[in-house]
Amino acid sequence: MPYTIAVIGTGYVGLVTGTCFAESGCQVNCVDIDHKKIDMLERGEIPIYEPGLDILLARNIRERRIKFTLDLERSVLASDVIFLCLPTPPGEDGSADLKYILGVAEQIGTILHNNPSAGYKAVVDKSTVPVGTSELVRDTIRRNAPGADFDVVSNPEFLREGYAVEDFMRPERVVIGTQSKRAEEIMRELYEPYVRSGNPIFVISERSAEIAKYAANSFVAMRISFINEMANFCEQVGANIDDVRAAIGSDSRIGKKYLYPSVGYGGSCFPKDVRAILKSAADNSTTLQVIESVERVNKEQPVRFFEKIRAHFGDLTGLRFAVWGLAYKANTDDVRESPAFVIIDQLLAAGAEVIAYDPEAMEGARKKYGRTVTYGAGMYETVRNADALVILTEWNEFRNPDFERLRECLNNHVIFDGRNLFNTAEVAAKHFTYYSVGRATTSADKVVE
């Protein structure tokens, strides 16, 4: 039978989780402390850009399977399963800050203590948390409600921004961290509608589940840093990273995913999670040397790309650069730790002017830069009278531009492409000087080694 679920926190993970569970027939109460956000969500307005989520949310609001509320107590008492989808922002030392999760755990404990007939609750850590967090949550609830009947489960999310609805509705795997048979049965029933094609549900210990999330993100981040390091090597020796990537990606032991050279990874997960697992390892007297290198390479990558701009122009004072792309990747409005911002910061520090455009992430840039940066109304309006075009996000609309129109708009026919969107020979044939990542720089008449 459908369960009643409370989702605490209506950020990216919470909103996707709540909406997708409602889509499978569960009654979902989403709780937040931000009344403006709750009002917005009740109207069916989504504060994030995530393809397909608006359609699912509208349908489940209409069917009254999902509600939004400020009332934590009522939601906890009405629910069988309580998902903690709360932020774990990085501290200055890289550690994940658990104050929101443990604060809510304390409130849940108090609610259960004051309502001894509340019945059994499965409390689920959905947020990305350090190893041992399930025990901290369990101890916090137990301290405030010694007689309460509950279990704490670790159920990490593996949602890619831009594909989160697809990832939730058709997960490659579901990881459930629990040693409670009762909690395991509930969690299996919850996820059964999403794994009917045969994808596995792994039931492991809470600590193993917590590490699995960090390990997955760190491994993908490692692939990105690896291919970027190979791209940098290709530039030095005159090889082509596209050819190298195709050759190694055809190896079944390696595969093709996340082997695209770029200006580096960003977003809400990879940078934070890499730092958090390094801090957790250090706290447990362990050194993760490979992951340390992953972080170092990623920090250096946008700086290397900026140096191509500086090397081409020399003094950047007073030059105007058009930037296409502000989000850390396509199909999201998320600008957290975006490599684009690292490069824009350096352009501004060098005395250049920046006019930027992104299909979805303009508001995030405005919050960071205010009037320091000019914001274009569209692709071609942004490049008008610019001295060069800098591409920093791989949006589909950037992949096939009108090069003749670009030539008319740009003062200098120079493109710096941090996402390798174009074929080098084709761009050279359009009479552009073209810098990319891991490939020879090309111009209309010659290849510049």
Secondary structure, 3 states (H helix, E strand, C coil): CCCEEEEECCCHHHHHHHHHHHHCCCEEEEECCCHHHHHHHHCCCCCCCCCCHHHHHHHHHHCCCEEEECCHHHHHHHCCEEEECCCCCECCCCCECCHHHHHHHHHHHHHHHHCCCCCCEEEEECCCCCCCHHHHHHHHHHHHCCCCCEEEEECCCCCCCCCHHHHHHCCCCEEEECCCHHHHHHHHHHHHHHCCCCCCEEEECHHHHHHHHHHHHHHHHHHHHHHHHHHHHHHHHCCCHHHHHHHHHCCCCCCCCCCCCCCCCCCCCHHHHHHHHHHHHHHCCCCCHHHHHHHHHHHHHHHHHHHHHHHHHCCCCCCEEEEECCCCCCCCCCCCCCHHHHHHHHHHHCCCEEEEECCCCHHHHHHHHHHHCEECCCHHHHHCCCCEEEECCCCHHHCCCCHHHHHHHCCCCEEEECCCCCCHHHHHHCCCEEECCCCCEECCCCEEC
